[in-house]
Amino acid sequence: MSFCIVHLSDPHFGLHADLRQVRAVEDLVPDLDPRLIVLTGDLTHRARHGEFQAARGFVRELERSAPVHVVPGNHDVEWWKRPLVPFGSDAKYERFAQYFGPVLAPTTEFPEALVVSALTAHGLAWGSLTLQPRDLAVKGHLRVREGARIRQTFAEAKPGQARVLVLHHNVLRGMLTHRMGFAHWQRAQQMLSGSGAELILCGHDHHHNANLLGGRIVVSCTGTVSSLLRGDYVPAFHRIVIDDESVTVEQYSWETENGRFRRSDVNHFARPGVHEAQAIAAAG
């Protein structure tokens, strides 16, 4: 079994989108032979119609190569429509839904893989609040019922299917910022560790990293495909290959002088036992 995912994140169409990078991704992705392309949020910068239109055009071009699995990021949420109001929160996602459909946490299934999403971008919401003003409408949180849904879905996966979880906010601490994507990150990590996922795809912090959560779950935190960079980090995205025994995360980094993305690093991880992951999901 071999299953390939191209993992992109944070293009920030609008002020920070880099059209050279967008075109380079569109040109390169067909050669990477993906079965699925995952875009982990922050498609826009201010959740404006024009930004969503550009992002939709990007996704349509990618769909020429493979199905595209999209979740919203905090920049895609019109949080000012319903701040701290628990009812009628769909208004916050109205524009995202207009361009990418009403399902905010989609599930995509293949014979080789079950790809499940978690909605972590809620804008200005009680579960995302911290004592830091700069965190307003930025931090994410994972609701208990969302965690239960993910766990149940993975518990029902077919034997041998890779279990892939897609969300926006970074699960591990940022390599440069040292910031966590979740307001209550210990609780989020605990829920994710017991979800039954073998691989987690995320973005948000604009740093590229491939590592393990709890020494067991592979985490692909891909960089931004935009000019909104942190420190010495360059635009980057990941290509991930899952086979029967391993998960390989290949990093493709932007070369300004050549105007292209080129493979720059490769990380290999042993794949958790299929029965082990399913048992964890079933145990809850």
ROTOR-805250 format. One record per residue (C-alpha): residue number from 1; residue in three letters; x, y, z negated. Coordinates in nm, 3 decimals. Last residue first. Layout:
BEGIN
+-----+------+---------+---------+---------+
! pos ! code !       u !       v !       w !
+-----+------+---------+---------+---------+
! NUM !  Ala !       X !       Y !       Z !
...
+-----+------+---------+---------+---------+
This chain:
BEGIN
+-----+------+---------+---------+---------+
! pos ! code !       u !       v !       w !
+-----+------+---------+---------+---------+
! 284 !  Gly !  -1.176 !   0.652 !  -2.382 !
! 283 !  Ala !  -1.113 !   0.276 !  -2.388 !
! 282 !  Ala !  -1.220 !   0.237 !  -2.025 !
! 281 !  Ala !  -0.978 !   0.506 !  -1.905 !
! 280 !  Ile !  -0.691 !   0.353 !  -2.103 !
! 279 !  Ala !  -0.772 !   0.005 !  -1.973 !
! 278 !  Gln !  -0.779 !   0.132 !  -1.613 !
! 277 !  Ala !  -0.438 !   0.293 !  -1.651 !
! 276 !  Glu !  -0.286 !  -0.023 !  -1.801 !
! 275 !  His !  -0.444 !  -0.247 !  -1.537 !
! 274 !  Val !  -0.283 !  -0.043 !  -1.262 !
! 273 !  Gly !   0.055 !  -0.049 !  -1.430 !
! 272 !  Pro !   0.208 !   0.293 !  -1.432 !
! 271 !  Arg !   0.395 !   0.382 !  -1.111 !
! 270 !  Ala !   0.767 !   0.420 !  -1.161 !
! 269 !  Phe !   0.874 !   0.772 !  -1.074 !
! 268 !  His !   1.095 !   0.903 !  -0.795 !
! 267 !  Asn !   1.178 !   1.272 !  -0.750 !
! 266 !  Val !   1.298 !   1.419 !  -0.419 !
! 265 !  Asp !   1.440 !   1.766 !  -0.356 !
! 264 !  Ser !   1.488 !   2.015 !  -0.073 !
! 263 !  Arg !   1.263 !   1.908 !   0.214 !
! 262 !  Arg !   1.239 !   2.205 !   0.448 !
! 261 !  Phe !   0.978 !   2.477 !   0.488 !
! 260 !  Arg !   1.040 !   2.715 !   0.776 !
! 259 !  Gly !   1.126 !   3.072 !   0.872 !
! 258 !  Asn !   1.493 !   2.993 !   0.930 !
! 257 !  Glu !   1.634 !   3.282 !   0.726 !
! 256 !  Thr !   1.352 !   3.266 !   0.476 !
! 255 !  Glu !   1.394 !   2.897 !   0.398 !
! 254 !  Trp !   1.087 !   2.792 !   0.202 !
! 253 !  Ser !   1.104 !   2.477 !  -0.007 !
! 252 !  Tyr !   0.950 !   2.134 !   0.053 !
! 251 !  Gln !   0.958 !   1.914 !  -0.258 !
! 250 !  Glu !   0.915 !   1.539 !  -0.230 !
! 249 !  Val !   0.734 !   1.357 !  -0.510 !
! 248 !  Thr !   0.760 !   0.978 !  -0.498 !
! 247 !  Val !   0.520 !   0.763 !  -0.700 !
! 246 !  Ser !   0.626 !   0.402 !  -0.743 !
! 245 !  Glu !   0.534 !   0.032 !  -0.756 !
! 244 !  Asp !   0.245 !  -0.031 !  -0.519 !
! 243 !  Asp !   0.299 !   0.284 !  -0.315 !
! 242 !  Ile !   0.219 !   0.648 !  -0.371 !
! 241 !  Val !   0.384 !   0.912 !  -0.154 !
! 240 !  Ile !   0.363 !   1.276 !  -0.255 !
! 239 !  Arg !   0.451 !   1.575 !  -0.038 !
! 238 !  His !   0.494 !   1.890 !  -0.242 !
! 237 !  Phe !   0.483 !   2.264 !  -0.181 !
! 236 !  Ala !   0.725 !   2.552 !  -0.211 !
! 235 !  Pro !   0.766 !   2.928 !  -0.211 !
! 234 !  Val !   1.094 !   3.020 !  -0.380 !
! 233 !  Tyr !   1.166 !   3.036 !  -0.752 !
! 232 !  Asp !   1.441 !   3.277 !  -0.857 !
! 231 !  Gly !   1.219 !   3.472 !  -1.094 !
! 230 !  Arg !   0.848 !   3.416 !  -1.039 !
! 229 !  Leu !   0.690 !   3.456 !  -0.696 !
! 228 !  Leu !   0.378 !   3.615 !  -0.549 !
! 227 !  Ser !   0.501 !   3.612 !  -0.186 !
! 226 !  Ser !   0.277 !   3.317 !  -0.101 !
! 225 !  Val !   0.274 !   2.936 !  -0.081 !
! 224 !  Thr !   0.294 !   2.897 !  -0.456 !
! 223 !  Gly !   0.471 !   2.617 !  -0.634 !
! 222 !  Thr !   0.358 !   2.263 !  -0.704 !
! 221 !  Cys !   0.298 !   2.105 !  -1.041 !
! 220 !  Ser !   0.303 !   1.735 !  -0.962 !
! 219 !  Val !   0.253 !   1.548 !  -1.288 !
! 218 !  Val !   0.325 !   1.175 !  -1.318 !
! 217 !  Ile !   0.153 !   1.018 !  -1.617 !
! 216 !  Arg !   0.371 !   0.798 !  -1.843 !
! 215 !  Gly !   0.621 !   0.976 !  -2.064 !
! 214 !  Gly !   0.340 !   1.166 !  -2.233 !
! 213 !  Leu !   0.303 !   1.382 !  -1.927 !
! 212 !  Leu !   0.583 !   1.314 !  -1.680 !
! 211 !  Asn !   0.768 !   1.545 !  -1.443 !
! 210 !  Ala !   0.763 !   1.710 !  -1.103 !
! 209 !  Asn !   0.808 !   2.086 !  -1.100 !
! 208 !  His !   0.749 !   2.380 !  -0.875 !
! 207 !  His !   0.675 !   2.714 !  -1.035 !
! 206 !  His !   0.389 !   2.943 !  -0.938 !
! 205 !  Asp !   0.215 !   2.903 !  -1.276 !
! 204 !  His !  -0.125 !   2.808 !  -1.133 !
! 203 !  Gly !  -0.053 !   2.466 !  -0.977 !
! 202 !  Cys !  -0.189 !   2.119 !  -1.049 !
! 201 !  Leu !  -0.187 !   1.756 !  -0.929 !
! 200 !  Ile !  -0.208 !   1.480 !  -1.191 !
! 199 !  Leu !  -0.101 !   1.121 !  -1.117 !
! 198 !  Glu !  -0.179 !   0.797 !  -1.299 !
! 197 !  Ala !  -0.510 !   0.917 !  -1.441 !
! 196 !  Gly !  -0.686 !   0.699 !  -1.701 !
! 195 !  Ser !  -0.825 !   1.001 !  -1.884 !
! 194 !  Gly !  -0.656 !   0.937 !  -2.217 !
! 193 !  Ser !  -0.348 !   1.149 !  -2.147 !
! 192 !  Leu !  -0.573 !   1.413 !  -1.993 !
! 191 !  Met !  -0.778 !   1.448 !  -2.310 !
! 190 !  Gln !  -0.467 !   1.471 !  -2.528 !
! 189 !  Gln !  -0.307 !   1.720 !  -2.291 !
! 188 !  Ala !  -0.617 !   1.939 !  -2.302 !
! 187 !  Arg !  -0.627 !   1.933 !  -2.682 !
! 186 !  Gln !  -0.263 !   2.030 !  -2.705 !
! 185 !  Trp !  -0.312 !   2.298 !  -2.438 !
! 184 !  His !  -0.581 !   2.498 !  -2.610 !
! 183 !  Ala !  -0.570 !   2.806 !  -2.384 !
! 182 !  Phe !  -0.459 !   2.590 !  -2.092 !
! 181 !  Gly !  -0.202 !   2.688 !  -1.830 !
! 180 !  Met !   0.092 !   2.661 !  -2.067 !
! 179 !  Arg !   0.363 !   2.925 !  -2.062 !
! 178 !  His !   0.739 !   2.869 !  -2.072 !
! 177 !  Thr !   0.760 !   3.138 !  -1.801 !
! 176 !  Leu !   1.048 !   2.974 !  -1.614 !
! 175 !  Met !   0.984 !   2.598 !  -1.630 !
! 174 !  Gly !   0.617 !   2.651 !  -1.707 !
! 173 !  Arg !   0.491 !   2.420 !  -1.979 !
! 172 !  Leu !   0.311 !   2.110 !  -1.851 !
! 171 !  Val !  -0.056 !   2.080 !  -1.751 !
! 170 !  Asn !  -0.052 !   2.374 !  -1.514 !
! 169 !  His !  -0.401 !   2.505 !  -1.440 !
! 168 !  His !  -0.577 !   2.416 !  -1.115 !
! 167 !  Leu !  -0.705 !   2.060 !  -1.134 !
! 166 !  Val !  -0.677 !   1.735 !  -0.936 !
! 165 !  Leu !  -0.661 !   1.388 !  -1.094 !
! 164 !  Val !  -0.531 !   1.089 !  -0.895 !
! 163 !  Arg !  -0.601 !   0.728 !  -0.985 !
! 162 !  Ala !  -0.431 !   0.490 !  -0.742 !
! 161 !  Gln !  -0.669 !   0.211 !  -0.642 !
! 160 !  Gly !  -0.539 !  -0.139 !  -0.712 !
! 159 !  Pro !  -0.852 !  -0.269 !  -0.876 !
! 158 !  Lys !  -1.153 !  -0.050 !  -0.789 !
! 157 !  Ala !  -1.219 !   0.256 !  -0.999 !
! 156 !  Glu !  -1.500 !   0.241 !  -1.256 !
! 155 !  Ala !  -1.280 !   0.341 !  -1.549 !
! 154 !  Phe !  -1.155 !   0.633 !  -1.339 !
! 153 !  Thr !  -1.508 !   0.772 !  -1.311 !
! 152 !  Gln !  -1.577 !   0.724 !  -1.682 !
! 151 !  Arg !  -1.259 !   0.907 !  -1.785 !
! 150 !  Ile !  -1.329 !   1.194 !  -1.548 !
! 149 !  Arg !  -1.687 !   1.233 !  -1.674 !
! 148 !  Ala !  -1.573 !   1.224 !  -2.036 !
! 147 !  Gly !  -1.313 !   1.494 !  -1.974 !
! 146 !  Glu !  -1.575 !   1.714 !  -1.811 !
! 145 !  Arg !  -1.807 !   1.658 !  -2.106 !
! 144 !  Val !  -1.531 !   1.770 !  -2.340 !
! 143 !  Arg !  -1.459 !   2.086 !  -2.144 !
! 142 !  Leu !  -1.111 !   2.141 !  -2.006 !
! 141 !  His !  -0.984 !   2.495 !  -2.048 !
! 140 !  Gly !  -0.804 !   2.745 !  -1.834 !
! 139 !  Lys !  -0.616 !   3.065 !  -1.902 !
! 138 !  Val !  -0.641 !   3.365 !  -1.671 !
! 137 !  Ala !  -0.978 !   3.534 !  -1.736 !
! 136 !  Leu !  -0.822 !   3.713 !  -2.034 !
! 135 !  Asp !  -0.471 !   3.578 !  -2.098 !
! 134 !  Arg !  -0.307 !   3.922 !  -2.083 !
! 133 !  Pro !  -0.506 !   4.022 !  -2.393 !
! 132 !  Gln !  -0.322 !   3.757 !  -2.601 !
! 131 !  Leu !  -0.518 !   3.621 !  -2.900 !
! 130 !  Thr !  -0.659 !   3.342 !  -2.684 !
! 129 !  Leu !  -0.987 !   3.289 !  -2.501 !
! 128 !  Ser !  -1.035 !   3.008 !  -2.250 !
! 127 !  Gly !  -1.300 !   2.809 !  -2.438 !
! 126 !  Trp !  -1.513 !   3.117 !  -2.492 !
! 125 !  Ala !  -1.520 !   3.211 !  -2.124 !
! 124 !  Leu !  -1.376 !   3.494 !  -1.913 !
! 123 !  Gly !  -1.297 !   3.304 !  -1.596 !
! 122 !  His !  -1.397 !   2.938 !  -1.599 !
! 121 !  Ala !  -1.107 !   2.780 !  -1.411 !
! 120 !  Thr !  -1.060 !   2.424 !  -1.545 !
! 119 !  Leu !  -1.297 !   2.226 !  -1.322 !
! 118 !  Ala !  -1.161 !   1.871 !  -1.306 !
! 117 !  Ser !  -1.123 !   1.678 !  -0.983 !
! 116 !  Val !  -1.112 !   1.307 !  -0.898 !
! 115 !  Val !  -0.911 !   1.133 !  -0.626 !
! 114 !  Leu !  -0.957 !   0.755 !  -0.610 !
! 113 !  Ala !  -0.685 !   0.594 !  -0.404 !
! 112 !  Glu !  -0.600 !   0.300 !  -0.174 !
! 111 !  Pro !  -0.945 !   0.219 !  -0.034 !
! 110 !  Phe !  -1.011 !   0.594 !  -0.018 !
! 109 !  Glu !  -1.232 !   0.806 !  -0.240 !
! 108 !  Thr !  -1.269 !   1.182 !  -0.269 !
! 107 !  Thr !  -1.433 !   1.332 !  -0.578 !
! 106 !  Pro !  -1.522 !   1.700 !  -0.589 !
! 105 !  Ala !  -1.498 !   1.939 !  -0.885 !
! 104 !  Leu !  -1.661 !   2.262 !  -0.767 !
! 103 !  Val !  -1.931 !   2.096 !  -0.557 !
! 102 !  Pro !  -2.132 !   2.386 !  -0.413 !
! 101 !  Gly !  -1.946 !   2.412 !  -0.082 !
! 100 !  Phe !  -1.617 !   2.562 !   0.031 !
!  99 !  Tyr !  -1.711 !   2.900 !   0.181 !
!  98 !  Gln !  -2.034 !   2.988 !   0.003 !
!  97 !  Ala !  -1.931 !   2.787 !  -0.301 !
!  96 !  Phe !  -1.624 !   3.007 !  -0.353 !
!  95 !  Arg !  -1.843 !   3.315 !  -0.312 !
!  94 !  Glu !  -2.100 !   3.203 !  -0.570 !
!  93 !  Tyr !  -1.851 !   3.067 !  -0.824 !
!  92 !  Lys !  -1.912 !   3.322 !  -1.099 !
!  91 !  Ala !  -2.287 !   3.318 !  -1.025 !
!  90 !  Asp !  -2.293 !   2.951 !  -1.125 !
!  89 !  Ser !  -2.255 !   3.068 !  -1.487 !
!  88 !  Gly !  -2.631 !   3.094 !  -1.524 !
!  87 !  Phe !  -2.617 !   3.009 !  -1.892 !
!  86 !  Pro !  -2.314 !   3.022 !  -2.122 !
!  85 !  Val !  -2.261 !   3.399 !  -2.092 !
!  84 !  Leu !  -1.906 !   3.492 !  -2.199 !
!  83 !  Pro !  -1.855 !   3.717 !  -1.896 !
!  82 !  Arg !  -2.110 !   3.643 !  -1.623 !
!  81 !  Lys !  -2.051 !   3.854 !  -1.313 !
!  80 !  Trp !  -1.705 !   3.972 !  -1.421 !
!  79 !  Trp !  -1.572 !   3.616 !  -1.382 !
!  78 !  Glu !  -1.590 !   3.622 !  -1.003 !
!  77 !  Val !  -1.373 !   3.308 !  -0.995 !
!  76 !  Asp !  -1.126 !   3.249 !  -0.711 !
!  75 !  His !  -0.835 !   3.407 !  -0.901 !
!  74 !  Asn !  -0.885 !   3.154 !  -1.183 !
!  73 !  Gly !  -0.842 !   2.864 !  -0.943 !
!  72 !  Pro !  -1.109 !   2.681 !  -0.746 !
!  71 !  Val !  -1.075 !   2.319 !  -0.627 !
!  70 !  Val !  -1.012 !   2.194 !  -0.271 !
!  69 !  His !  -0.966 !   1.846 !  -0.118 !
!  68 !  Val !  -0.876 !   1.867 !   0.251 !
!  67 !  Pro !  -0.938 !   1.571 !   0.483 !
!  66 !  Ala !  -0.645 !   1.508 !   0.718 !
!  65 !  Ser !  -0.447 !   1.656 !   1.009 !
!  64 !  Arg !  -0.700 !   1.880 !   1.187 !
!  63 !  Glu !  -0.836 !   1.958 !   0.840 !
!  62 !  Leu !  -0.530 !   2.176 !   0.783 !
!  61 !  Glu !  -0.656 !   2.424 !   1.045 !
!  60 !  Arg !  -0.997 !   2.432 !   0.880 !
!  59 !  Val !  -0.834 !   2.491 !   0.543 !
!  58 !  Phe !  -0.642 !   2.792 !   0.672 !
!  57 !  Gly !  -0.956 !   2.938 !   0.830 !
!  56 !  Arg !  -1.138 !   2.893 !   0.501 !
!  55 !  Ala !  -0.860 !   3.076 !   0.321 !
!  54 !  Ala !  -0.888 !   3.369 !   0.564 !
!  53 !  Gln !  -1.263 !   3.384 !   0.513 !
!  52 !  Phe !  -1.219 !   3.361 !   0.136 !
!  51 !  Glu !  -0.987 !   3.660 !   0.146 !
!  50 !  Gly !  -1.230 !   3.860 !   0.359 !
!  49 !  His !  -1.515 !   3.779 !   0.122 !
!  48 !  Arg !  -1.326 !   3.891 !  -0.186 !
!  47 !  Ala !  -1.225 !   3.660 !  -0.472 !
!  46 !  Arg !  -0.945 !   3.902 !  -0.577 !
!  45 !  His !  -0.630 !   3.700 !  -0.495 !
!  44 !  Thr !  -0.771 !   3.415 !  -0.291 !
!  43 !  Leu !  -0.694 !   3.043 !  -0.254 !
!  42 !  Asp !  -0.609 !   3.040 !  -0.620 !
!  41 !  Gly !  -0.680 !   2.668 !  -0.639 !
!  40 !  Thr !  -0.522 !   2.325 !  -0.621 !
!  39 !  Leu !  -0.522 !   2.256 !  -0.246 !
!  38 !  Val !  -0.498 !   1.883 !  -0.180 !
!  37 !  Ile !  -0.433 !   1.736 !   0.165 !
!  36 !  Leu !  -0.524 !   1.370 !   0.214 !
!  35 !  Arg !  -0.402 !   1.081 !   0.430 !
!  34 !  Pro !  -0.093 !   1.288 !   0.507 !
!  33 !  Asp !   0.140 !   1.220 !   0.804 !
!  32 !  Leu !   0.412 !   1.476 !   0.721 !
!  31 !  Asp !   0.439 !   1.574 !   1.090 !
!  30 !  Pro !   0.085 !   1.715 !   1.087 !
!  29 !  Val !   0.180 !   1.932 !   0.786 !
!  28 !  Leu !   0.468 !   2.114 !   0.953 !
!  27 !  Asp !   0.295 !   2.355 !   1.193 !
!  26 !  Glu !   0.017 !   2.457 !   0.952 !
!  25 !  Val !   0.271 !   2.499 !   0.673 !
!  24 !  Ala !   0.491 !   2.719 !   0.893 !
!  23 !  Arg !   0.189 !   2.926 !   0.998 !
!  22 !  Val !   0.098 !   2.993 !   0.636 !
!  21 !  Gln !   0.459 !   3.069 !   0.547 !
!  20 !  Arg !   0.492 !   3.323 !   0.824 !
!  19 !  Leu !   0.151 !   3.467 !   0.726 !
!  18 !  Asp !   0.265 !   3.542 !   0.372 !
!  17 !  Ala !  -0.040 !   3.587 !   0.150 !
!  16 !  His !   0.021 !   3.829 !  -0.137 !
!  15 !  Leu !  -0.242 !   4.103 !  -0.093 !
!  14 !  Gly !  -0.519 !   3.889 !   0.046 !
!  13 !  Phe !  -0.495 !   3.513 !   0.059 !
!  12 !  His !  -0.343 !   3.403 !  -0.270 !
!  11 !  Pro !  -0.175 !   3.086 !  -0.132 !
!  10 !  Asp !  -0.187 !   2.931 !  -0.482 !
!   9 !  Ser !  -0.144 !   2.560 !  -0.421 !
!   8 !  Leu !  -0.044 !   2.288 !  -0.177 !
!   7 !  His !  -0.010 !   1.911 !  -0.230 !
!   6 !  Val !   0.031 !   1.693 !   0.080 !
!   5 !  Ile !  -0.079 !   1.343 !  -0.017 !
!   4 !  Cys !   0.049 !   1.013 !   0.127 !
!   3 !  Phe !  -0.080 !   0.665 !   0.042 !
!   2 !  Ser !   0.124 !   0.348 !   0.086 !
!   1 !  Met !   0.000 !   0.000 !   0.000 !
+-----+------+---------+---------+---------+
